[in-house]
Amino acid sequence: MRRDATPGVRRDGGTAPGLSRSDGDGGEPAGGAPGGVTAPWPVLPLPTGLETPTLVVDEVALERNLARMAAHAAARGIALRPHAKTHKSCFVAQRQLHHGANGLTVATLGEAEVFAAAGVEDLFVAYPLWMTAERGQRLDRLARVAKLRVGVDSVEGVAALAGALHNPASVEVSIEVDCGQHRSGVAPELAGRVARAAADRGLVVAGLFTHGGHSYAGPSSVARAAEDEARALARGAESLAAVGVGAAVLSAGSTPTAALAHGPVNEVRPGTYALNDRQQVALGSCAPGDVAGVVAATVVSTAVAGQAVLDAGSKALAGESKPLLEGFGVVPALGGAVVRSLSEHHAVVELRDAPPALGSVVGVVPNHICTAVNLFDEAVLVREGRLVGRFPIDARGRLG
């Protein structure tokens, strides 16, 4: 994908992307802002005539988020390989590459196929793929059009991968090490065994990767998780060196820990930072004004006192509850009111003030933007209340 290309977006007469933004117009304290200082939820102006529910992306906040992360990584001499599972969009991927990303991270072969078809030339499937003959054929095709790296975390996974590929040397592998989330990844001191098996089967070992997902436990966990990432990668590199395998790429990844990457880390893989969400605000990864993605919804009922019902239920907001958060989302235009419950097509908002007018359209900040994005076919791109374009969620549903 050329860094100056703009795939997929249909513009409606908007101006070029920029890096400045108005502060919004209030709302209740959001909490969780960097440094522990509460800040108001800005109200994103929405265009009139939106069909709801719909995914809305603020172009100004998006560009600012992408530029900030790219500048931070560049200042530290760390390669930025954003995780595209958040936005699943060739348009946003192009903007990330424009800002200097070295390539993209994806979670599935399907996502890799979408971005490779759009011209992205460097892809990392950061997942311990379990290979079949059919998946091996898909990897072979991908390796012919893009530089490809995939994750492994077991000797058995290595054997399945090498056996499924026509040419094992055409694909790089990265060994996943567990830094404390205890989800996937081999213990760092055992990474050498997996790497040695990969090298012996003709696979090219690029290095190691890890994910400090335990940073999501709360703001006080973020610095510790970043330290755990660095420590696990260092120990894993020692394990590889002991068996004569190099580790050129030491990759860490999560939006909360990306700003604290240090030590041996030479690549970061944040994803949510592009759009941000309510959880990232609570963790201190961003300020409320950095949220670039909301779900626009219409007020369809105020029949029950003290609440309003919106037409964005679990099929639009994804229905994820989080330990740090009350409810399923927040509505800045209703004074920071919380979405207390969800049905498939109903979001029940607990009101703090007088009920809104029936038919009014408001933006809901989801708890987790990644899962919400995957529920939409396209996003509406806005700038200062004007609709400036639309872009498809190209990799929506590409889960395997």
Stockholm file with secondary structure:
# STOCKHOLM 1.0

chainA/1-400         MRRDATPGVRRDGGTAPGLSRSDGDGGEPAGGAPGGVTAPWPVLPLPTGLETPTLVVDEVALERNLARMAAHAAARGIALRPHAKTHKSCFVAQRQLHHGANGLTVATLGEAEVFAAAGVEDLFVAYPLWMTAERGQRLDRLARVAKLRVGVDSVEGVAALAGALHNPASVEVSIEVDCGQHRSGVAPELAGRVARAAADRGLVVAGLFTHGGHSYAGPSSVARAAEDEARALARGAESLAAVGVGAAVLSAGSTPTAALAHGPVNEVRPGTYALNDRQQVALGSCAPGDVAGVVAATVVSTAVAGQAVLDAGSKALAGESKPLLEGFGVVPALGGAVVRSLSEHHAVVELRDAPPALGSVVGVVPNHICTAVNLFDEAVLVREGRLVGRFPIDARGRLG
#=GR chainA/1-400 SS CCTTCCCSCEESSCCCCCSCCCCCCCCSBCCCCGGGCCCBCCCCCCCTTCCSSEEEEEHHHHHHHHHHHHHHHHHTTCEECCBTTTTCCHHHHHHHHHTTCCCEEESSHHHHHHHHHTTCCEEEEEEECCCCHHHHHHHHHHHTTSEEEEEECSHHHHHHHHHHCSCGGGSEEEEEBCSSSCSSCBCGGGHHHHHHHHHHTTCEEEEEEECCGGGGGCGGGHHHHHHHHHHHHHHHHHHHHHTTCCCCEEEECCHHHHTTCCTTCCEECCCGGGTCCHHHHHHTSSCGGGCCEEEEEEEEECCSTTEEEESCCHHHHTTCCCTTSSSSEEEGGGTTEEEEEECSSCEEEECSSSCCCTTCEEEEEESCHHHHHTTCSEEEEEETTEEEEEEECTTTTCCC
#=GC SS_cons         CCTTCCCSCEESSCCCCCSCCCCCCCCSBCCCCGGGCCCBCCCCCCCTTCCSSEEEEEHHHHHHHHHHHHHHHHHTTCEECCBTTTTCCHHHHHHHHHTTCCCEEESSHHHHHHHHHTTCCEEEEEEECCCCHHHHHHHHHHHTTSEEEEEECSHHHHHHHHHHCSCGGGSEEEEEBCSSSCSSCBCGGGHHHHHHHHHHTTCEEEEEEECCGGGGGCGGGHHHHHHHHHHHHHHHHHHHHHTTCCCCEEEECCHHHHTTCCTTCCEECCCGGGTCCHHHHHHTSSCGGGCCEEEEEEEEECCSTTEEEESCCHHHHTTCCCTTSSSSEEEGGGTTEEEEEECSSCEEEECSSSCCCTTCEEEEEESCHHHHHTTCSEEEEEETTEEEEEEECTTTTCCC
//
